[in-house]
Structure formats: C-alpha cells, structure tokens
C-alpha cells in the first residue's frame, strides 16, 4: 500500500516517477502477494539523479533494501547532495538508521521498529519532516506521507487540491 499510494498520488501531482526494482526482474512481489511492475532495475535507475528517493516499507522489502549496496549508495548520494529522501514503516529503522542516514535527524517508523531509532523524540508522529528527510509510520500514514511530499515539491495549494479530490479533506 505504501508504494502504490505514493506512486499514485505523486503521479496525480504530475511528478515524474521512476519505480525501481532491487531484484533481478521488473516484476516485484510485494507484501500480501501484490504484484507490481517496476520501470527499471536498480542497476539502471542508480545511474540517474533524482529530486527525491523514497523507500516503501514492509519487513521483507526493508530487509532487501538494507542489503542492496547500490540502493544504500544512492541514498547516501542523495543525502550528501542535500536532496530529499524518505522511508516508511520498517525502512527508516532497518535501512536508513543502520547506514547512518538518520544521524542528527528526527524520524518515525513502524511502532515495533521505533526502538531501533537513535532519536525517539518524534516516533509518535504520523509523518516527520526533518530538513531533507521524510519518514512515516506505515500503511495507514502513507497517504499523509504522499500528500506531505506533494506539498514539499508542489506547494500547499496542490496538496490540498489532491486531498480534496481524494476525499481526504473537504
């Protein structure tokens, strides 16, 4: 849900989205046996530059992300360039934290993973934005995460327009 929600809402905002697979093929089997088709394999995607890099969550996905040196290097490059990056659910705790990408940053994660965050001062927040880092708690907060991302890149009026069209607000 996290991946699809973010992809859908950012595409509604007219953002150019690239979905990359850390696996060996474009078809991704997500949690709950949901099949997604990526645009590129990570090997190709990592050659490009991005305004934002986002990791959805899910335990299996986060574990795969954490093992991908190419993805971790892409995230580090993003952070070093002071460009936005983000993660939801297990990914902040299992990917960003262990690779130094939460150092000096406030973040949140899935409740069962929050004990792995070095700074736990904002773990109860549904979405946390700290400079160029955006984190969120899980599937139920993915719409807020996506709309917050739209606001960061396209402004509050666009985020409100989408929220109204999605029946999030009146």
C-alpha positions in Angstrom: 0.0 0.0 0.0 2.8 2.4 0.8 4.4 2.1 -2.6 1.2 2.3 -4.6 -0.2 5.2 -2.6 3.0 7.3 -3.0 3.3 6.4 -6.7 -0.4 7.2 -7.4 -0.5 10.5 -5.5 2.8 11.8 -6.9 1.7 10.9 -10.4 -1.6 12.7 -9.8 0.6 15.7 -8.9 2.3 15.3 -12.3 5.6 14.2 -10.8 7.9 12.1 -13.0 8.2 8.8 -11.0 10.6 6.0 -11.6 9.8 2.8 -9.8 13.0 0.6 -9.4 13.3 -3.0 -8.5 16.2 -4.1 -6.3 15.6 -7.7 -7.6 16.7 -9.3 -10.8 13.5 -8.6 -12.7 10.9 -5.8 -13.2 8.1 -7.8 -11.5 8.0 -7.2 -7.8 6.1 -9.4 -5.4 5.2 -7.1 -2.5 3.6 -7.9 0.8 0.4 -9.8 0.7 1.4 -11.2 -2.8 0.6 -7.9 -4.5 2.4 -7.8 -7.9 3.9 -4.6 -9.1 5.9 -3.9 -12.2 8.9 -1.6 -11.9 10.0 0.8 -14.6 13.7 0.0 -14.2 16.0 -2.4 -12.4 18.0 -0.7 -9.7 21.3 -1.1 -11.7 19.9 1.3 -14.4 18.0 3.5 -12.0 21.1 4.1 -9.9 22.8 5.8 -12.9 20.2 8.6 -12.8 19.7 11.5 -10.4 16.5 12.2 -8.5 14.8 15.1 -6.7 13.5 12.5 -4.2 14.3 8.9 -3.3 11.6 7.1 -1.3 11.6 3.6 0.2 8.3 1.9 1.0 8.1 -0.3 4.0 7.2 -3.9 4.7 9.6 -6.1 6.6 10.8 -8.1 3.6 11.2 -5.1 1.4 13.1 -3.2 4.0 15.4 -6.2 4.6 16.1 -6.4 0.8 16.7 -2.6 0.6 19.2 -2.8 3.5 21.2 -5.5 1.7 21.4 -3.5 -1.6 24.7 -1.6 -1.6 23.6 0.1 -4.8 20.5 1.4 -3.2 22.3 2.4 0.0 24.9 4.3 -2.1 22.1 6.1 -4.0 20.5 7.1 -0.7 23.8 8.3 0.7 24.5 10.3 -2.5 21.0 11.8 -2.1 21.7 12.8 1.5 25.2 14.2 0.7 23.7 16.3 -2.1 21.2 17.7 0.4 18.3 16.3 -1.7 15.2 14.8 -0.2 14.9 11.2 0.7 12.4 9.3 2.7 11.1 6.0 4.1 8.1 4.4 5.6 7.3 1.7 8.0 10.3 -0.6 8.7 12.6 1.1 6.2 13.6 4.1 8.4 14.8 1.7 11.2 16.2 -1.2 9.0 17.7 0.8 6.1 18.3 4.4 7.0 19.4 4.0 10.6 22.0 1.3 10.2 23.5 3.1 7.2 23.9 6.5 9.0 21.1 8.2 7.1 19.2 9.2 10.3 22.3 10.7 12.0 21.2 14.1 13.6 17.7 13.6 12.2 14.3 13.2 13.8 12.3 10.3 12.3 9.5 7.9 12.9 8.9 4.3 11.8 6.6 1.4 12.3 5.8 1.2 16.1 7.5 -2.2 16.5 10.7 -0.8 14.9 10.9 2.6 16.7 13.2 1.2 19.4 15.9 0.9 16.7 15.8 4.7 16.1 18.5 6.6 17.9 16.3 9.7 18.4 12.9 8.6 19.6 11.5 12.1 20.3 9.1 12.1 17.3 8.2 8.4 17.0 4.5 9.0 17.7 4.1 11.5 14.8 2.4 10.1 11.8 4.8 11.9 9.4 8.1 13.6 10.3 9.9 16.0 8.1 13.4 17.0 9.2 15.2 19.0 6.6 15.6 16.8 3.6 14.4 13.6 5.4 10.7 12.5 5.3 9.6 9.5 7.4 6.3 7.9 8.2 4.9 5.1 10.3 3.2 2.6 8.0 0.4 1.8 5.6 -2.2 3.9 7.4 0.0 7.0 7.1 1.1 6.6 3.5 -1.5 9.0 2.1 -0.3 11.7 4.5 3.3 11.0 3.6 2.5 11.3 -0.1 0.5 14.5 0.3 3.2 15.9 2.5 5.7 15.1 -0.3 3.4 16.8 -2.8 3.3 19.9 -0.5 7.1 19.9 -0.2 7.6 19.8 -4.0 4.5 21.5 -5.5 3.2 23.6 -2.6 0.3 23.6 -0.2 -2.4 24.5 -2.8 -1.6 21.5 -4.9 -1.5 19.2 -1.9 -4.9 20.5 -0.8 -6.3 20.1 -4.3 -5.3 16.5 -4.4 -6.5 15.9 -0.8 -9.9 17.2 -1.7 -10.1 15.1 -4.9 -9.2 12.1 -2.9 -11.8 12.9 -0.3 -9.2 13.3 2.4 -10.5 16.8 3.3 -13.5 18.8 2.3 
